[in-house]
Amino acid sequence: MNQIFAIGKEQTEITVPDENVMGVLHANLPDIPLDEQKTIKDALENPIGSPRLKDIVKPGEKVVIVTSDISRPMPSYKVLPAVLDEIRSAGVPNDDVSIVLALGSHRGHTDEEKKKLCGEQVFEEYRILDSNGEMVHLGTTANGTPVDIYKPVAEADKVVCLGNIEYHYFAGYSGGMKAIMPGVSTREAIQKNHSRMVDPAATTGKIEGNPVRQDIDSVREFVPVAFIVNVVLDEHKMIRHCVAGDVIEAHRAGCKLLDKMYSLPIPKKADIVIVSAGGFPKDMNLYQAQKALDNAGKAVREGGSIVWVASGIEGLGEKHFEDWMLNHANPLDMIPHIEREFILGGHKAAAIAMVMKRADIYLYTELKQDFVEKLHFNYVNDLQKTVDDLLEKYGKDAAVLMMPYGGSTLPVPQEV
């Protein structure tokens, strides 16, 4: 069979004999017509665990909307107009509303990128800020995480958080309070929160008992988020579900909808997994594309191989991540390193090492060959030849799993 994989803004095709294809992971789409604006409007009119947004915000209050940066697939430009209409209908003027782009540890935006993220009309009519300015210390969580929050968010009368819900390899799921922690927090705060990723309970698709997610959610005691609007996207980045309302209740409802779409059983672990993050923006750097690799790692057998399709047009994407990837002669040394000394950025390198411990990784990318090899990956020049060679290596009964949207799909092996 032929299968298309996205790389950056382009596509590539791979052929695998039908008898070797164990499966191709695609979302289970809801059996309702696609109507994004109706989906958003219905969620805003029927909030979960909360009054409507127009009944929460008041004239005279400063309202801050926190939404995702450009490295995330969140279509803020589709969601913001309906949210802003709701706020406007409460009598809050545009001048009292700010939109904050949650950078976490990522870079800031150009005006063109802000316009693309929020939409041209919103860009012209509202104040749009990157969360890389003055921070305010609000306290410390029970986990010892400093709550250092971008000042306009910390000082707002009402905070509204937007986001998309997808699987996260140690926080369980994105969305909800993640817009605040790590979204508009300091690097030191993020580092402390993420340091719990080494706990076995901090894993994909898990909320209850997950120490990272519990710490994230506890930040609401310091930043009482008034309302959230979270979406679940399909493989083509179209809005299939939208939840709105209470920062915990609505988020959990969204996580259940995500599971119905993307928690996908597979009969066993595969010899070969071919995975893409789904193209731009998820693979603009390897720091982001790593999430797809991590999901692929859950589907490959011990001693198997992963073929990772990731553009990396902007390089690795984070300084400490790059330092760790380049400066460990043996990549497996990163695992004990992160356990004794947690460094933000290094955590993703260590997560990659955990996959390397189980399987060989072949990287098809826009990065140069010598650089890829310094990262301890097998460089792929000819994607089809690499797949053919691996099929020959594992023999005529080799089982191949294909994950064209690996950042979203969570394989759940039914047999270890």
N, C-alpha and C positions, 0 to 999 in steps of 0.2 A: 504494500500500500504506500501511497505518497502522503506526506504530512508537511504542512507549511509551519515554519517557526519564524516569529518576528525577531529581528535584531535591529535595535535602534528604530529608525523610521522605515526600514526596508524589511524584506522577507526573504527567506531561503527555504528550499524544499529538500526533504530527505525521503529516500525510498527504503523501505524495510519489507522483506518478504512477509506475506500475510501470516504464514505459519509461525513466525517468530514474534508477532505482535501480541503481547499480553493485554494491551489496552492503550487507549488514548484518553487522558483525563480531561473531561469538559464539565462545565457547570451543569447542574440540574436546574433548568430555567423554570420559573413559575408559570403555571398555565393560565396566564392573563395577558391581555394585549399590552404591548410596550407603550406607555404614555408617561413620560418622565414628569411633566409638569403636574399632571393629575396626581401622580404618586406623591410628589412633594406637598401639594396642596392638601391632599387627604390626611397626610401625617400632621401637618400644622393645625388642621381643623379638629383632629382627634388625637391630642397628645396623650402620652402614657404616663400616669402617675403625677400629673401636673395640670394646672389651668393652661389655657391658651397663652401664647407669648404676648398677644395684644392686651391680655388682662394682667400680665406680670410687670411689664415696663410701664413707667409713668412719666408724664411731662415734667421737665426739670431735672430728670436723672441723666447721668452720663452712661451711655450704653456702649459696651465694647463687644464686638463679634470677633472671635478667634477662629481662624480657619487655616487650612494646610498650606505649606510652601510648595514650590514648583517641583520638588522631587516626589511628591505624592500624586496619585491619580484623582484625588478629590476634585470633582467638577464644580468648584465654588461659583463660577459664573452662571451655572444653571440654578443653584440653590439660593444664592444671595438675593436675587430680586424678590422672591416670594417672602423670604425672611424680613427683608427691609420693608416690604409692603405691610407686613403684620406690625412691625414696630412703628411705622408711620401712621397706621390707623389708630394707634394708641395716643397720638398727639405728640410724639417725640420728633423734633425737627432734625434734619440731616446733620446740622452742625454739632448736635449732641451725640452723634454716633461715629465711632471709629472702627475700622476693620484692621485687625492685627494678623499678620501672616506669621504663623508659628514656625520658627526656624529650628528649634531644638539646637543641635550642634552644626547645622548646615549654613551655607553662605546666604548672604542677602540677595535682593532682587533688583534688577533694572526696572525702570518705569515701564518698559515694553512688557516685561514679564508680569508686572503687577496688573497691567491692562489685560493681558491674556488670562491671568488667573481669575480676575474679578469681573471682567467684562468692561467694555469701553465706557458705558454710561455710568456704571458704579464708580469706575476710576475717576471720572470727571466730577461726580457729585459728592463723593465721600473721601474722608481722610483715610489713607491706607498706609500702614506702618509695618516695618519689619521689627521683629522682637529682639533687636540687637542693641538696644539702648540701656538706659539706667534701670537697675534692678532694685527691688525692695525686699528686705528680709522680713518674713512674716512669722517665722518660728521654725520648729523642727518636728518631723514626724516621729512616731514611735519607733520607726526603723532607724532613726538618726539621720534622715535625709533633710538637709536644709531646704526650707521653702523660700527660695529666692526667685521672685516673680517679676517679669517685665512691668515697669511702673504703671503705664496706662491700664494694664489689666488689674494690677493690685489695687488701684485707686478708683476703679469703675464702680458705679452704683449697681449695675447689673452686667453680668458676663454671660454671653451666649456662645456656645461652642459648636462649630460645624466639623464634620469629618466623615471619612469613609471607614467602614468596618471591614477588615480583612484579618487573616491569621497573622499573628506575630510570634516569632520563634522563642521568645521567653516571657513576654507579657501576656501571652495567651491570644489576645485579640487587640487590634488597634481600635481607635474610636473612644468615645466617652471622655473621661478625664485625661486621656493621653494628650489632648489638645493643650492642657495646662502643664502636665508633667509627662514627658519632657518638653512639650511644645514651646512654652514661653518661660522656661527655667534656665538657670545658669548651667554652665558645663560641670561645675563642681556638684551641683544638685543632681544632675543627670547621672554623673559618674557614681554617686553614692547609691542612687536608686537601682541603676543597672548592675551594680556589683553583686546583687542577689541572683543574677542569671545562672550562677554556677550551682544553685540549688536544684536538685532533680525535679522539684515541683514547679519550677519556672519553665514551662514548656508550651508548645503550640496548642491552641485550642482549650487551654485549661484556665479557669478563673478561680474556682473554689480552692483555697489552700495555696494559691500561687503567690509567693511573697512579693514578687515584683508588682503584680497587678494590685495586690492589697495596699502596697505602699503608694502607688499611683492614686488609687481611689481615696486614700486617707487625706490627700491634699485638699479635698473638698471642704474639710474642716477649716482651712485657712482661706480658700478661695471658693466661696459658695456659688458655684455655677448655677445660674437661674434656669437655664434651658439648654437642651442640645437638639441638634438636627443631624442625624447620621444616616448615610446612605450605604447600600450594598450594591456594588457594580457587577455587571456581567463581564464576560471576557473581552467585550468590545468597548468597555468603559461606559456603558449606558446604565442609567439608574433603574434597577429592578425592584428595589425595596427602599423605603424611607421610614425612619422612626423619629419621633420628636417627643420632647417632654423632659422628665426627670433624668438627671445625669446618670443614675444607676439603673433605674427600672427600664427606661427606654433603651439604654445601651444593651442590657441583657436580652431584651426582646430582639434587638438587631442581631446579636450574636447567634441566637437560635435560628433566625432567618438565614444567616450566613452558612450555618452548619447544614441546613437543608439543601443549599446550593452547592457547597464546596467540600464538605467532608465526604470523601469518595472511597468506598471499599475497593481493595484490589485483592486478588486471590492469594498472592504470596509476594515476597520480595523478588525484584527482578535482577537478572544478570547485568543488564544495561538499562540505564535510565537516560533519556534524552530530554533536556529541560531548557526552557527559555523563561525569562521573567515576564514575557509578553510584550517586549519592545519598549519604546520610549513612553513615559519618562522612567519606567522602572529599571531600565538597564543603562541609564545615562552614565552611571559610574558603578564600579563593582561593590561599593559600600551598600548601595541599594539593591543591586541584583543578587546579593548574597542570600536574601530571603528565599529566593527560588531554589538556590542550591541547597539550602537547609531542608526545605520540603522534599527535594529529590533524595536527600540523604535518608529520609524515613522510608523510602521505597526500594532502595538498593540493598542487595544482600552483601554480607561480609565477603570481601575479595572481589566485588563487582566493580563496574565502571560507570561513571557519570559523564555524559557529554553535555557541557554547559555552554549554552548560546547566550552571549551577553556582549553588547556593544562596547561599553566602557569608553565611550567617546570623550568623556570628561576625566578619564583616568580612574584612579581609585576612589577619589571623592572625600578623603579625610586623612589628615596628616599622620595621626597616630596609627591608624589602620595601615597606612603605607609603610611607616617605620617598622611595624611589627612584621608585616609580610616580607619585607626586604632584609630584615636584620636578624632573622633566626635561621641559622645554617640548617637546622633540622626543624621543619615546621611543626612537628609533634611536640617540640619543646614549648610551644605557645600554650599548651593545655595546662601544665603545672605552673607556668608563668602567670597566667590569669588568675589561678587559684590563690597564689601568694601575693599578687600585686595587681589589683583591678585597675585598668586604665581604659577609659572610654575611647573607642576606636580599636584598641587592642582586643576588645571583647569580640568584635566581629571576626577578626583574624583568628582568634582562638576557636570560634564556632566553626570556621572553615577547616581548621586543623582537626576538629572532632569528626568532620565528614571524611577528611583525608585519611584518618586512622582506619576507616572502614572500607574505603573505595578509592580507586584511581580517578583523578579528575582531568578531563580533557576540555580545554577552553577554546571555543571559537569566538573570536573577538576582533575589534578594530585596534586593539593594543598591539604593539610590535612584538615580534617573536622573542627577542632577547629579554625584554621586560617580563613577558609572560613566564619565561623559564626561570627568571630570578624570583618569581612569586611561587615557584615550586609546582606549577601546573604543567601538564603536557600540552604543548602548543598545537593547535589544529589549523593547518593550512587549507586542506581539502576536506570539507565536512563529510561528504558522502564516502570518501575513501576511508576516513577514520571509522565511520559506522561499519562499513564493510569489513575492515580489518578486525574490529571488535567481535563481529559476528563469527568470523573465522576463528578467533581466539577462543570463544566460549562454546563453539560447536553448533551442530545442526539444530539442537534443541534449545538454543539460547533464548531466554525470555526478555523481550524488550518492552519497556513501558515508556510512553511518550507523554510529556507534560508541557504542552505549548504555552500554558499560563501558570507556570510553576509557582509564582509569587502568591497566587490565590488558592490553588487547589491543594488540599491536604489529603495525601494518600493514607489509607488506613488498612494495613495488611491484615488479612483474615487468618493468615498462617505465617508464623515467623520463619 
